[in-house]
Amino acid sequence: MQVRKTINRYAACVAVGMSVFCAMPALAADKPDGGCPVSVNLRGHENTEWSRSYAYHLVDGRKNLPRVLLVGDSIVNGYEGEARRLLEAKGVNVTYWISSYCVTSPHYLTFLGIYLDEAKYDVIHFNNGLHSLDTPTADWEKRFEAALRLIREKQPSAKIVWCTSTPLKDAAKTAKARELNAAGAKVVARLGGIETNDLFAALDPLDRNANWSDTYHHKPHVRKMEGGLVAKAVLSAIGRK
C-alpha cells in the first residue's frame, strides 16, 4: 500500500513529539495523492525539503484540554512559541506541524493526514501558501480546497481557522501572495463555516525594512505580534477570551 510505504520510509522525519529538521530524498510522484485530478500541476520538490513537529500533553493530566493543530511553514515556526505560551496559559494544548511542503507539493495530503490522525483537535489553524508562490493560482486553489476537505473528513468536529499567507519584502512576491489569498478566500466562502485570521492585512501596512529580517521572515517583535493574533483567533474559535 503506497501510504504505508510512505509512512514507514519517513517515520523518522515526520514523527510527532520530536523535533525534525532534515533533508528528504525525492518521492516518486507518479500521480497526485489524495485523489486529486491529474490536471492539477504539482509544485514538485524543492532542493531541500524539511519537516518539524511537536505535540504537547498527549498523555499527562492536561490531555483532555482543548487542542489546536497549527499547520504551516517557517512563518508558523516563527510565531508558534509565542502562540503556544499564550494558549497554554489559557488551558489549550498545542500540536504543530511546520514544513517546506505546501498544498501543491507531491504527497502533501499524505503527510497532512498523518498529523490529522495523531489526536483529536478542537481547532485547526491552517497557514500554508508561501512555498507555492511559483505555482499557478488555479492549481493552488484546487489543492487548497482538497486540503480543507481532508481536514473536515478526518476531524469533522474541529473548527477550522484559515490564516492568510503573509506579505513579503518583495513587491512581486507580495502580489502573488495576495493573489493566492484571494483564491483561498473564494474556497473558504464556497465551503462555508471556516473562520479567517488575516495576517496578511495585519502585516501589509508595516515598513519592510524595519520589520522583515529577510524576504520572507519577520523580526522578533513582529513574530510576537503574530503569535498574539494566532492565539486570539484560536481562543475565539473555541469560545474563550
ABEGO torsion letter per residue (X at the ends): XAAAAAAAAAAAAABBGBBBBBBBBBBBBABBBGGBBAABBBAEBBABBBBBBBBBGAABAAAABBBBBBBEBAAAAAAAAAAAAAAAAAGBBBBBBBBABBAABBGAAAAAAAAAAABBBABBBBBBAAAAAABBAAAAAAAAAAAAAAAAAABAABBBBBBBBBBBABAAAAAAAAAAAAAAAAAAAAAEGBBBBBAAAAAAABBAAAABABAABBBAAAAAAAAAAAAAAAAAAAGBX
